[in-house]
Amino acid sequence: MGRTPRAAAAALIREGAPVILQRVVAEATSDRQRSDIVELERRLTAYLERRIPLWVQALEADDVERAPAIKRLLRADAEAGEIIPPVILLGTVAIGYRLIESEIRTRASAYGFTAEVLWGEMDLLRRTVGEMRRGLADGESVA
């Protein structure tokens, strides 16, 4: 268990990552034809296996380390965008947020905080990532 809400939220996600990953991939590919699913599942799984640890690192980072951690996350997203259509990536991330919120609402008390406090940390990071993504789209450097 973490001593701070950030650490607790990160621990919860780290522990639930294998199940979350499987559920996200299953939902993201549920409307595909069987012939398309295998390769897409493989690519989404590889992407999420890279993204989830980076997300957890950004979540538990202190204020000084958060921006560099988010930039690493955004680089992984950009690299994935070269092999996975952006609409699928965005949908996959949205599914992930919904499933993570559900996990937080179900399991927060085991980590010593309310669901609202832990989701607040997740939502703050989600919004910060979005702001940085927009800033990068407007010409800022990822490096």
C-alpha positions in Angstrom: 0.0 0.0 0.0 1.2 3.5 -0.8 1.6 6.3 1.8 0.2 8.9 -0.6 -2.8 8.8 -2.9 -0.5 8.8 -5.9 1.5 5.8 -4.7 -1.7 4.0 -3.7 -3.3 4.6 -7.1 -0.1 3.5 -8.8 0.0 0.3 -6.7 -3.6 -0.5 -7.4 -3.1 -0.1 -11.2 0.2 -2.0 -11.1 -1.4 -4.9 -9.3 -4.5 -4.9 -11.6 -2.6 -4.3 -14.9 -2.7 -7.9 -16.3 -6.5 -8.1 -15.9 -7.0 -4.5 -17.1 -4.8 -5.1 -20.1 -6.8 -8.3 -21.1 -10.1 -6.6 -20.7 -9.1 -3.5 -22.7 -7.8 -5.6 -25.6 -11.0 -7.7 -25.6 -13.3 -4.7 -25.6 -11.2 -2.8 -28.2 -11.3 -5.7 -30.6 -14.8 -7.0 -29.9 -16.4 -5.5 -33.1 -13.7 -6.8 -35.5 -13.9 -9.7 -37.8 -12.0 -12.8 -36.6 -9.4 -12.4 -39.4 -8.5 -8.9 -38.2 -8.5 -9.7 -34.5 -5.3 -11.7 -34.0 -2.9 -9.1 -35.4 -4.7 -6.2 -33.7 -4.8 -8.0 -30.4 -1.0 -8.6 -30.7 -0.3 -4.9 -31.5 -2.6 -3.6 -28.8 -1.2 -5.9 -26.2 2.4 -4.9 -27.1 1.4 -1.2 -26.9 -0.4 -1.6 -23.5 2.5 -3.6 -22.1 4.7 -0.6 -22.8 2.1 2.1 -21.9 0.8 0.8 -18.6 4.2 0.8 -16.8 4.9 4.3 -18.2 1.5 5.5 -17.0 2.1 4.1 -13.5 5.5 5.8 -13.4 4.0 9.1 -14.4 1.2 8.6 -11.9 3.5 8.0 -8.9 6.1 10.6 -10.0 6.5 13.6 -7.7 5.9 17.0 -9.2 9.5 17.4 -10.3 9.6 14.1 -12.2 6.1 14.1 -13.6 6.7 16.1 -16.8 9.6 14.0 -17.9 7.6 10.8 -17.1 4.6 12.1 -19.2 6.9 12.9 -22.1 8.2 9.3 -22.0 4.5 8.2 -22.1 3.7 10.5 -25.0 6.7 9.2 -27.0 5.4 5.6 -26.5 2.0 6.8 -27.8 3.5 8.5 -30.8 5.5 5.3 -31.6 2.4 3.2 -31.3 0.5 5.6 -33.6 2.8 4.4 -36.4 1.5 0.9 -36.3 -2.0 1.3 -34.8 -4.6 3.6 -36.2 -5.0 6.7 -34.0 -8.8 6.2 -33.6 -8.1 2.7 -32.2 -5.4 4.0 -29.9 -7.7 6.7 -28.5 -10.6 4.2 -28.1 -8.2 1.8 -26.3 -7.1 4.5 -23.9 -10.7 5.6 -23.3 -11.6 2.0 -22.5 -8.6 1.7 -20.2 -9.7 4.8 -18.2 -13.2 3.4 -17.8 -11.9 0.0 -16.6 -9.3 1.6 -14.3 -12.0 3.8 -12.8 -14.1 0.7 -12.2 -11.1 -1.0 -10.5 -10.5 2.0 -8.3 -14.1 2.3 -7.3 -14.1 -1.4 -6.4 -10.8 -1.7 -4.6 -9.8 1.7 -3.3 -10.5 1.0 0.4 -7.9 -1.8 0.3 -5.3 0.8 -0.5 -6.3 3.1 2.4 -8.0 5.9 0.4 -11.5 6.6 -0.9 -12.2 6.0 -4.6 -12.7 9.7 -5.1 -9.2 10.5 -3.8 -7.6 7.8 -6.0 -9.6 8.7 -9.0 -8.7 12.3 -8.4 -5.1 11.4 -8.8 -5.8 9.5 -12.0 -7.9 12.2 -13.5 -5.3 14.9 -12.7 -2.7 12.8 -14.5 -5.2 12.2 -17.4 -5.8 15.9 -17.8 -2.1 16.8 -17.5 -1.2 14.3 -20.2 -3.9 15.8 -22.4 -2.6 19.3 -21.9 1.0 18.2 -22.6 -0.2 16.3 -25.7 -2.0 19.5 -27.0 1.2 21.5 -26.2 3.3 19.1 -28.2 0.8 19.2 -31.1 1.2 23.0 -31.0 5.0 22.6 -31.6 6.7 22.0 -28.3 9.4 19.3 -28.2 8.9 15.8 -26.8 12.6 15.5 -26.0 
